[in-house]
Structure formats: C-alpha cells, structure tokens
Amino acid sequence: MESTHNVDPLYPSREEVLPLLEQVHIKGLSLDLSNSKSRKDLMETTRALSLALETPMEAIVRMAWAEKSLMPLVYTAMNLNLFAKMNENGASPKSYEKLAEMTDSDPILLGRILKHLAAMSFVNETGPGVFANTRLSQSMLHPDYSSAIPFLETTLSKSFNALPKFLVDTKYRNCTDPMKSAFQAGHNTSLSAFEWSSTTPGQLELLTTYMAGYNRTLTRWMDKDCYPVEQNLYIDLSKEPDAVLLVDVGGGTGHDIVDFHKQYSGLSGRLILQDRPDVIASVTNLPNKIEKMPHDFFTEQPIKGARAYYLHFILHDWPDSACLDILQNLKPALKKGYSKILINDHVVPAQNAHYSTTGLDIMMMSLFASMERTEEHWRGLIEKAGLKIVAIWTYERGTESLIEIEVP
Ligand SMILES: C[S@@+](CC[C@H](N)C(=O)[O-])C[C@H]1O[C@@H](n2cnc3c(N)ncnc32)[C@H](O)[C@@H]1O
C-alpha cells in the first residue's frame, strides 16, 4: 500500500531533497580536504540534505533524546576512562562485558551506554556488543578536545536548561545584566559566571583548558597566510628597546600569546599576558619572552603605546555598556597612528549565520547576558567608543573574525 506521507506537507519532498542531493554530488566531486572552506561547504550541504530527509518527529527524537543524552554519556565515559581502556591491548575491539570489567562498572549499564554511543557514531560497534574507538572517541584522549566536555557538561548545560524559565521570569526581555542571567538561575548563585569560576574548586582550570583547546583546533588570524602580522604589526614597530608588540588583554593562561610567539618567534618586541590576578597566578611555564601581568580590564590600561592590544573572546562576554567601559579604559593607552586594538570575536552575518556562531550567541546569553554581534552592531559600538574599524578579517564561516581598530 502506498504511503500517504509523501503528500503530507510536513513530510520530506523530492523538490526539497533532490537539489540538495545534486549539490552534494557536485561539491563532493570538487572536495579538497586540505581546504577547510571546501570541507565545511560540503559538510553544511550534507547536513541540509540529511535534515531535509527527516520527518518532524524524527527530528524531535534526534534532538530531544538522541543528541541530548549524548553529552552526559560522553562525560560519563570519560569519568570511567572508557576511551583509554578501549585502546588497551592494541586497540582491538572489546566486548562490553570486558570493558565493564576494565572500568569497574556494571556490564548491563555499560552495555547500554556503549549502544547509544555507537548509535550516535561516537564509537563503533564492530560486532554484537563489541566496541572500538572511532576518530571522534579517540580525540577524547587528547586534552585539546577532552577538556571541552566537563566544562560544557557542568558550567554550560545547567545554564542552558535554566534558560526557558529564566526567559519566562524576565518576560522575554533581552537581558543585559551579567549578574542576572540563566547562569545564576541554573547554578543557584548570586555570583557572576567569572566570580563563580574563580571561587568554585576546579572550575577555573576547566574554563582555561577548554578555551585553550578550542582555540588551538580552529583556523586563527595568527596562522600562516591569514592576517599579515609582519606587515601590519611588525614593520613599523618602534625601535625603542622596551617596545611592546602585543598585549593579550584577558588572555587566560596564555595559549594564544604562546602560539603567537611560536609562530613569530623571530620577531622582537615585548609580549605581555594580562588577566585577573587568580588566572595570572595559575599560569606556569610560559616562555621567558612572555611577561605576566595581573590587570583588571575595567581599570586603565597600564601598558602605554603598545603596537597591538589583543582581545580574544573578551567583548562577547559583556553587554555593550561594559564593552564601552573596557574600550574607554584601553583608549588612553593607544598612540594615534601607531597602536591598534585587535578584537577577535565572531561577526554574525546579516543572513544565514553558522550554527557555531548562533549557538555561541545563546551560550553568551545564558552565561553572561551578553552576545555575539553583527558587523553593524560592532561598527556602532566602536564608533560610540570614539574609535574606528579599519578592517575586518574573516577567515572561515562560524569562527572568529579579527576586527582591526585604531584611533580616528
Ligand atoms: C572567554 S575567556 C577568553 C580567554 C582568552 N582570551 C581566550 O581567547 O582563550 C575570558 C577571559 O577574560 C578574563 N576576565 C574576566 N574578567 C576580567 C577582568 N575584569 N579583567 C581581566 N580579565 C578578565 C577571564 O579570566 C578569562 O580569561
């Protein structure tokens, strides 16, 4: 008997599916895996195709049960050290009973966890009840990737879960008070997310290691052939012996400035890492070349006339009024015609933003009552601070742009 689904307007249609299939074919033929634009373009089209094939209830099941339960299970597997155990003895596939023995867990429980991880392609089920790591589960053994899971599963998911009720309680206003966001509701605290991360054992380390891993694994402005560092920052660097090349303002534990130093090790000029005193105190083994300095960016910038002040994932943590405060505290340090502010944040496209940008915007809303900004919004904010944008460098969809700013 023929299904009636193909006439239901809520069901997938050939008109929607076939053009996407065609595009997948065309983009697949020219796929260049060494080019992340080509790879991501095909990935977005295959995702659109897969979604176009889904019925509404299949989409709901995927989002509400399948994906929602995945992160807690990955976190549990990490707590059990499961992915490392799966690699033992030459990484040969292992039964769930064997893995339960190796992780000191209940075989029925572990078997159920592994089944879902396999159903979501996180691990491979190579035979009935027999499992092996995939490229993805294998990545959980690398700190650049694994550090994301505990941070996202503890700090973030409680804030996301609290968001719907928070929005009811705040009558669907766009909240801009960092002391009153879904974060406080989800964590039952009156502290800001930054205060909470400083005073809750283990949280500061989770935040900083997660940020380091996230940053290292994406295309960045300082990568080769992206922002012209030598031409725009170095050629005109002051010849004074104490000239400062880059101040990393709110630089966390220094992963960016360390990588900048590695990439441009031949360049002279001081490199300075600034952050809150507790973060700076936690930083160990920086290369000698990088100076540490506790600094609250809501107070006047003490390093005057540096060639560049770099703010990565700083302004997106704060509502406009606080961003203006940060910029006003930085502005007196700028030397006209010489110093630059480099803001490294997402610039939300006017249309069809990538989900990593829009999802990050909701993350900022939930944690800090802050936001990702469109180009128009950035221009208005920078102008209000009495500064001017000289260029916006965008490298890859769904990642941060570099906004180059000077004194007008
Ligand atoms: C989202 S993290 C970004 C860290 C780093 N720039 C990066 O991209 O990985 C925000 C940083 O701002 C720092 N921060 C928050 N409030 C600050 C303040 N008032 N003064 C200086 N740093 C602050 C935090 O400690 C944290 O390291």
The ligand as an SDF file (V2000), in Angstrom:
LIG
                    3D

 27 29  0  0  0  0  0  0  0  0999 V2000
   36.2910   33.7170   27.4540 C   0  0  0  0  0  0  0  0  0  0  0  0
   37.8090   33.9220   28.2950 S   0  0  0  0  0  0  0  0  0  0  0  0
   38.9010   34.2740   26.9510 C   0  0  0  0  0  0  0  0  0  0  0  0
   40.3130   33.9690   27.2950 C   0  0  0  0  0  0  0  0  0  0  0  0
   41.3060   34.1240   26.1490 C   0  0  0  0  0  0  0  0  0  0  0  0
   41.3770   35.4820   25.6570 N   0  0  0  0  0  0  0  0  0  0  0  0
   40.9240   33.1660   25.0440 C   0  0  0  0  0  0  0  0  0  0  0  0
   40.5280   33.5860   23.9860 O   0  0  0  0  0  0  0  0  0  0  0  0
   41.0130   31.9610   25.2550 O   0  0  0  0  0  0  0  0  0  0  0  0
   37.6140   35.4730   29.0520 C   0  0  0  0  0  0  0  0  0  0  0  0
   38.8030   35.8880   29.8780 C   0  0  0  0  0  0  0  0  0  0  0  0
   38.5430   37.1710   30.4590 O   0  0  0  0  0  0  0  0  0  0  0  0
   39.1160   37.1710   31.7350 C   0  0  0  0  0  0  0  0  0  0  0  0
   38.4820   38.2370   32.5380 N   0  0  0  0  0  0  0  0  0  0  0  0
   37.2230   38.3030   33.0080 C   0  0  0  0  0  0  0  0  0  0  0  0
   37.0500   39.4460   33.6740 N   0  0  0  0  0  0  0  0  0  0  0  0
   38.2220   40.1210   33.6250 C   0  0  0  0  0  0  0  0  0  0  0  0
   38.6670   41.3890   34.1190 C   0  0  0  0  0  0  0  0  0  0  0  0
   37.8300   42.1940   34.7940 N   0  0  0  0  0  0  0  0  0  0  0  0
   39.9240   41.7680   33.8620 N   0  0  0  0  0  0  0  0  0  0  0  0
   40.7760   40.9680   33.1640 C   0  0  0  0  0  0  0  0  0  0  0  0
   40.4180   39.7590   32.6660 N   0  0  0  0  0  0  0  0  0  0  0  0
   39.1560   39.3490   32.9040 C   0  0  0  0  0  0  0  0  0  0  0  0
   38.8030   35.7890   32.2680 C   0  0  0  0  0  0  0  0  0  0  0  0
   39.5980   35.4470   33.3760 O   0  0  0  0  0  0  0  0  0  0  0  0
   39.0740   34.9410   31.0380 C   0  0  0  0  0  0  0  0  0  0  0  0
   40.4100   34.5210   30.9780 O   0  0  0  0  0  0  0  0  0  0  0  0
  1  2  1  0
  2  3  1  0
  2 10  1  0
  3  4  1  0
  4  5  1  0
  5  6  1  0
  5  7  1  0
  7  8  2  0
  7  9  1  0
 10 11  1  0
 11 12  1  0
 11 26  1  0
 12 13  1  0
 13 14  1  0
 13 24  1  0
 14 15  1  0
 14 23  1  0
 15 16  2  0
 16 17  1  0
 17 18  1  0
 17 23  2  0
 18 19  1  0
 18 20  2  0
 20 21  1  0
 21 22  2  0
 22 23  1  0
 24 25  1  0
 24 26  1  0
 26 27  1  0
M  CHG  2   2   1   9  -1
M  END
$$$$
